[in-house]
Amino acid sequence: MNDLTAFWPKNRVLSKGEWTPPAGTRFISSDDHLMEVEHLWEDRLTGADKDRAPKYWQDEQGIFHLEVDGVSYNTPGFDLSFPEGRPGFWDTQKRIEDMDAEGIDASITFHSRAASLIRMQDKELWFKCIDVFNEWMAEWRMAAPNRLFPVAYLPTFYKPEMTRDYMQKVKDLGFKAVEIPMSPRGVRYNGKEMLPMWEAIAEAGMPLSIHIGVTIEYSGTGALAINLNRNLQPFNALFGQLVFSGIFDRFPDLKIVFTEGGASWVAPAITGADKVYRDYISALRPRIEHKPSYYWHKNCWTTFMDDPVALDLIDWIGEDKLMWSIDYPHPEGVFGESMKIAKQIYDKAGEERFKKIVGGNAAKLWGI
């Protein structure tokens, strides 16, 4: 270990620090991640699908590998022990110990490698793989059911007409949260063919997270940082897509959580969209019923880790619309200095807003 690797996730020293939060504060991380269990798909797919299952294992050095039809699905570009090396990623007991060390009461927990399976050409098999993943996550949470709240991955954006039945399955499995990817290839979230999906999600009443993804769009000099910068700040266009297509007018009970893209983007996004609405209202089709900022404050939330600009913009974003996360155990996550960041939120937001942002809003939204 050297100065450059000391803050790698696997090397971080966790501590609550010396600051004592106000009494009654509940810390809920609204965006963490788990590593899927080894051989998940090989062990759980059945019949002819078992022979075609994605191969997933951890080698002697602790590196995870995912392979589909002989093709590696590992993310290229860096040593995978950097983003995936902390044992709490896959060892639930160590995860709980890390949560205790940082003072985190509960975790909204998302996928890791399962999301990359969307590259699979056989979408029928992919659907079954996601189904297996969701069933496994429902079992995983039982290690600490009052602290771990995994997010089901909704695969029906490719089969919108199946969404009502699948949302019922998600509920029956005990999930409180569900997600879809930000921009799956070939899918138009504003297309008429997607209306059965949006209708079923709204009827279910479950918050829908839209999580940033890994898109390798750029190559050449500096490609790793360029792609990371693009992937971590993606939501302006998606907000406009949902608003201007009239989805919130059709389904006013939708609850959308923009996840892991920070929060400071919201203020320019809603003010810019309001300007488009004002300047082009006579030409808009459909003509939405309200200004875009109305839908933000009624239907949307965002998560952030360390975003001091957003804390200066709370009045624009809304104190009820901000949810903090530590993004355990990713390199960009703030675990290892969670209470330092929490103190900064407290200093800027004040006690009442602070309690909402670091846990209260999440508890209310997801009913935890």
N, C-alpha and C positions, 0 to 999 in steps of 0.2 A: 504494500500500500504506500502511495505517495500523496503529495498535495493534490494531484489531479483526481485520484481515485478515492480519497478520504470520504467524499460525499456521494460516492456510488451508493445506490440503495442498500446493497448488502453490507456496507461498512458503516452506515449511519448509527450513531449512538443516540438512543431515544431517552427523553426526559421531559417531565412536566415543567421543568425550570423552577424559578423562584417566585414567579407571579401567581397570586391566588385569584382566580376568577370570582365574580360575584356569586353569592349563594344562589342556588336554584338554576344555575347555568347548565344546560344539557348540550353536550357537543355531539352532533351527528354529522359524520362525513357523508356528503351527498353524492360522492363519486369516488369509489375505490374499485379495485380489480382483484379477481381471483385467478389462479392458474388451474386449468382443468386437470383432473386426475389422469395419470398415465393410462394409456390403452383404453381410453373411454369408449371410443367407437368400435374398436376391435372386440372389446368385451361385451358391448351392449346391443349392437346391431344383430339381427337374427336372419336366419335363412340365407338366401343368395346374397343379401346385402352384406353379410359378415365377411365374405371373401373380398368384397370391394371396399371395405371400411378404410377410412383414413388411418394411417399408422402414426401413432403419437407416443413418444417415449422421452425419458430423461437419461442422458448418457453419464458416464463415470465422472465427468467434470461438472455435472449438475446442469448441463445445457439441455433445454427441451428442443425436440425436433418434431415437425409435422410434415407428413408426406402423403400426397394423394396421387394415385396412379403413377408412382415412381418419380413424381415431381416434388421438390422441396418447397414447402410453404413458409420456410423461415424468412424473416425480414432481412434483406441484405443490408450491408453498410456498416455494421459495427459488431463488437463482441457482445453476444447475447447475454453474457453474465452481467453486463452493465444494466440493462433494463429489467432482467428477469432473475436476478441472482439472490434476492432476499428470501430466506426459507419460509417466512410467513406468507409468501405468495401462494405456496401449495400446502403448507403444513398449518392446519387450522388452529391447533393449540398455540403455535408460535405467533400466529396472527393475533389471537386474543391477548397474548402476553404483550405484543407490540401496542395494541390498542390501550391496554391498561397503562403501559409505560408512558404513553402520550396523553392520556386522559380522555380518550375518545369513547363515548358511551355506546354508539351504534354506527353501523356502516351500511350505506346503500351500495351494493357490490355488483359490478358489471363483469362481463366476459373477459377473456384474454384471447387465446388462439382460436376459439370457436368462430369468432367473427371473420377470420380470414378464409374460412371454408366457403364464403360466398363466391370465391373464384371457381368453384367446382362447375364443370360443364353440365353434369347430370343434376338438374335441379330437383328431380324427384328424390334422388339419393341425398342431396343436400338437405332437403326438407326433413327427411328422416333423421339425419345427423343432428340438426338443430333440435328436433323433438327429443332425442336422446339426451342432449345437453341440458335442456330445460328440466327433464325428469331427474337428472343427476343433481342439478342445482337445488331442486326442492328437497332432496335428501341432505345435501351439504349444509344447508342452513340449520338443520336440526341440532348441530353441534352447539349452537348458541342462539336459539330461536328468538330471543328477545333483544339480540344485539346484531345479528347478521340478517340483512334483508336483500337477497339477491334479486336481480332484475331479469325477468324472463325475456328472451329474444323472440320477437314476433316474426315468424317466417312468411306470413301471408301477404306481404307486399307483392309477392309474385302470384298469389292466388287470393285476391281480395274477397272473393265470395265465400272463402272458408274462415274469414276472420271471426265471425260471431261464435262459431263452434270452438275455435281455438282460444278465444278470450275466456270462454267458459272453462276450458281445460286449465288455463293459467290460474284462474280463480280457484278451481278445485284443488290444484297443487299447492295452494297457500301463498301464492305470490301477491305482493302489494304494488309491484312496479313492473312495467314492461317497456321495451325499447324497440326501435327500428333504426337501421343505419341511415346516415345522412343523405347519401346520394348513390343508391345502388344502380348499377349500369342497366339502362333500358327501362327504368321505372320513372314515371312522372307523377310525383305526389299531387300535382294539380290536375291530373287527367281525370276525366269522367269515370274511367274504369276503376279508379281508386275509391270512389264514393262508398261502396259497401264496406271497405276497410275503415274509413273515417267514421261512418255511422256506427259500426259495431264497437269501436273503441270508445266513442262518446257514450253509447248506451251502457257499456261496462262500468263507466265512471272511474276507471283507473288512470292515473297520470301516465302519460307517454313520454319517455325520454328519447331524445334524438342525440346520439353520442357522436362526437367527432370520430373520424376513421383514419386509417393509414392509407394515404394515396401517394404513390411514387410517381409524381408527374414530371419532375425535373432530374436531369443528369448533368454530369460535368463538374466543374470546379465548385466546391461548396454545396454539393447537392443534398447532403444529409441535413444541414441546417436550413437550406431553402425549403425542402419538403416539410420539415418540422414546423417552420414558421407558417407555411401555408395551411398545414393540417390543424394547427392549434388556434387559428383565427378564421373560421369558415362560415359564420352563421348569418351574416347580413342578408345575403341573397335568399337563403332558405326562409327566413322570416318573411321577406317580401313575397315569396312563392305561396306561402300558406295564407297570408293576408289577402293579397290581391286576387287570388283565385276564388275568394268567397267561402273558403272552408269554414272559417269561424262563424260566418253568418248562417250557413247551413247547419252547423253543429256547435251551437253556442256553449255546450257543456264540456267541450274538449279542454284538456289540461296538458300543455306541452312544456317539457323541461329541456332547455338547450344545455347540453352537458359537456363540460371540459373545454369550452371555448372562451372562458373568462366572462367578465361582466361589463367591462367598459365599452364594448362594442354596442351595447344596447342604446345608449343615449344618441349617438349619431345615426344609428339605424332607424330609430323611431322618428327622430326629427326629419331625417331625409325622406322617409316614407310618407310622413305627413305632408311634406312639400310636394311630392309627386301627386298625392291625393288632391291637394289644393289646386295645383296648376293644371292637372289633366283630368279632373273629375268629369268633364263633359264627354271625354273620349274613353273612359274606363269601361270595360266589359269583362266581367259583370261590374256594375256600379255598387261598390260595397257600401254598407249602411252607416259606417262610422269611420273616423280617422284611424289610421293604423295604430297610433299610440293607444287608442281605446282598447284594441284587441290585446296589445301587450299587457296592459294593466289588468285585464279581465281574464286572459287565457294562458299567460306565459310566465315562466320562471327561468332563471339561469343560475348555473353553478360557477364558482371561481375558487381559486386557491390563494394566490397572492396577487391582488390587483388593486394597488393603492389609488389608481385613477378612478376606479369604480366607486371607491369610498368617498371620493369628492363629488360623485354624481348620484348619490343615493336619492336625492329628491327627484331626479329625472327617471331613474330606473325603478324606484319604489322599494321601500324598506321591506315590504312583504314578498318581494320578487327575487331577492338575493339569497342564495344558499351556499354556504361555505363547504369546501371539501379539502381533504389532505391528499387525495389521489394516491392512496397507498396501493402498491409500493413502487410507483413509477418514478423515473429520474426527475421529472418536472414536478413531482409531488412535494409537499412541504413537510411531510413527516420527518421528524428529527429536529424541527423547529416550529412545531405546531403552535405551542403556547406563545412563542415569540410573535408569530403572525396574528394569533388571536388577540394578544395585547394591543397590537397595532389597530386591529378592527375596533376594539373597545375604545381606544383613545380617540379615534375619528368619529365613531358612530354614537357613542354614549351607551349607557347600560341597557336601556330598553330596546334600542335597535340592535345592539350587539347580541342580546339573547335571542332575538328573532333570527338573525343572520347565521349564527353558528349552530343553530339546532331547532329553534322554535318553528321556523317556517317549514323545515323538512318534516318535523313531527306532525304538523297540521296537514300538510299536503298528502303525505303517505299514510297517515293514521297510525303512527308508531309512537 
